[in-house]
Amino acid sequence: RFTKCRVYFSQNGSGGSCRISFFKDYDAALSGGVNDEMNTTITNTGTSGRLYSTIPINITDVNSFYINILFNHTSVTNTAMIIRKVVFEVEETNNV
């Protein structure tokens, strides 16, 4: 069970924004669609300019997964977010 996603930035500039999508197994990738288990937008304002963001999640029954990151700044003149790494916390379950 995936319980938390932490995104670390090397740069989190004014007007920066990104959307993170999580797809399990071989689900079709449509950001924000019904198979998007995360569908979270991170903004500079929402993180108060910190160089990390913690996203609580509860995603179960995952055999494999992939993530999609879409950078969508407010304007081309804004300072972009640059992601350094993405870390997921996983809890072991007793499911067989």
N, C-alpha and C positions, 0 to 999 in steps of 0.2 A: 504494500500500500504506500503510495507516494503521499507524503504529508506536508511537504514544504518545498518551495523553490526559492532559491536566493540568487539574484542576479547582481554581479559585481561589475561596476563600470570603471574604465580608466578615464573616462570623461563623461560628465553629465551636464551639458550646457543648457543655457536658457532657451526655452522653446523646444528642447529635445523631447522625443517621444518614440516609444516602440511598442509593438503588440507582440505578445508571445502566445503561440498556439501549441498545444500538446495533443498528439494523435497517438492512440495506442494500436498495437498490432499493425494491420495493414489497412486501416481506415482511410478513406479518401480525404485528401488534404484540401479543405476549404476553410480558410481562417474565418472564425466567427460562425461557422456552420454547425450542424447538429453533432458532428463527430469531434468537434474541438473541445477537448476536456478542460482547457484552461482559459482561453479567450480573454486575456488580461492585457490592458494597456497601461504602460508605465510612463509617467510624465515627469519632467524636471520639477514641476510644481508639486506633484504628489509625493515626491521623494525629498522635498525641501533641499534639493541640490546634493543630497548625500551620495556617496559613491557605491551604494548598494541598495537593493530593494528586496524585501522578504514577502513572499506571496504564499499564504496558507492555501493548501489544496487537499483534496481527498479523492484520489484516483486509485481504484482497485482493479484487480484482475488484469494485470498488465504482463504480457509475455515479451513484448518488444514495443519500442516507442520511437518517435522522432518529434523534434520540435521545429517550429517555423518562427523566425523572428523577422518582423516587418518594421523597418525604420520609417516613421512618418512624422517628420518634423513639421512644425507649424509653418515655417517659411524657409526657403533656400538660404537665407541670410542668417538663420539661427545656428548656434553652435550645436553640433550633433551629439547624440549619445554614442559612446563607443563601449561595447561590451567586452570585458576582459575574460569573464568566465560565468558559467551557469552551473549551479550545484543543486541537486535534488536530495532531499532527505527521504529515506525509505524505512518503513517499519515492517518487520517480518510478521507475517500472519500464519495461522495454522492451516490455511486452505491447502488442500492436496491437489 
